[in-house]
Amino acid sequence: MKNHNKYECIIILSEKMSEEEINKIDNDLKNIFKNCGADNIILDKKEKKKFAYPIKKLEYGYYLFYKFESPSDTVEKIKENIKHNENILRSYFINYGRD
């Protein structure tokens, strides 16, 4: 895994989703990450939190915190793959160094 960056990713989902739907999205996201070139994908934490301000008229959302390693072009591929999913309200990617 030479020249791979380490990333943290936060995916915010609608509060209206069931636990089953959240687990399905988690599996789908892990597959997308892997298919785009990410390795060592870990769902670090999952929690429901109140937003600082409403997003699409919602007060709460489910936050999924991921960690993974990948080449630098992977994040753009992941963003492209998830942007049409209506259950994903926001996504944030943070690069925190190289392997």
C-alpha positions in Angstrom: 0.0 0.0 0.0 2.7 2.4 -1.0 1.7 6.1 -1.3 -1.7 5.7 0.2 -3.3 8.5 2.2 -5.2 8.0 5.4 -8.7 9.4 5.4 -11.6 9.9 7.8 -15.0 10.3 6.3 -18.3 11.4 7.9 -21.5 10.5 6.2 -24.7 12.0 7.5 -28.0 10.1 6.9 -31.6 11.1 7.3 -33.1 10.5 10.8 -36.1 8.9 9.1 -34.1 5.7 8.3 -34.5 2.4 10.1 -31.6 0.5 11.6 -32.0 -2.0 8.8 -31.7 0.7 6.1 -28.7 2.2 7.8 -27.0 -1.2 7.9 -27.7 -1.6 4.2 -26.3 1.8 3.4 -23.2 1.0 5.5 -22.6 -2.2 3.5 -23.2 -0.3 0.2 -20.8 2.5 1.3 -18.1 -0.1 2.2 -18.5 -1.7 -1.3 -18.3 1.7 -3.0 -15.2 2.6 -1.0 -13.6 -0.7 -1.9 -14.6 -0.6 -5.6 -13.1 3.0 -5.8 -9.7 1.8 -4.5 -9.9 2.1 -0.7 -8.4 -0.4 1.7 -8.7 -1.0 5.5 -12.3 0.4 5.6 -13.5 0.7 9.2 -16.9 2.0 10.4 -15.4 3.7 13.5 -18.6 5.0 15.1 -22.3 5.4 14.4 -24.5 7.8 16.3 -27.7 9.9 16.1 -27.0 13.6 16.7 -28.9 16.8 16.7 -27.9 19.2 13.9 -26.6 22.7 14.7 -29.1 23.9 12.1 -31.9 22.0 10.1 -30.8 20.1 7.0 -33.7 19.5 4.6 -36.1 20.3 7.4 -34.6 17.6 9.7 -33.4 18.3 13.2 -31.4 15.0 13.7 -29.3 12.7 11.6 -27.3 9.5 11.8 -23.5 10.1 11.6 -21.4 7.3 10.2 -17.6 7.8 10.9 -15.3 5.8 8.6 -11.6 5.4 8.4 -9.8 4.1 5.3 -6.6 4.2 3.3 -6.5 4.9 -0.5 -4.7 6.7 -3.3 -5.5 10.4 -3.6 -7.9 10.1 -6.6 -10.2 7.7 -4.7 -12.1 10.4 -2.7 -13.4 12.0 -5.9 -14.6 8.6 -7.2 -16.4 8.0 -3.9 -18.0 11.4 -4.0 -19.2 10.8 -7.5 -20.7 7.4 -6.6 -22.6 8.7 -3.5 -23.9 12.1 -4.7 -27.2 10.8 -6.0 -28.2 8.9 -2.9 -31.1 10.9 -1.4 -30.5 9.4 2.1 -27.1 10.9 2.3 -27.5 14.5 3.5 -23.8 15.4 3.8 -20.4 13.8 3.4 -17.0 15.1 4.6 -13.6 13.7 3.8 -10.5 14.5 5.7 -7.0 13.6 4.6 -4.8 13.1 7.7 -1.5 11.9 6.2 0.3 9.2 4.4 0.9 5.6 5.3 
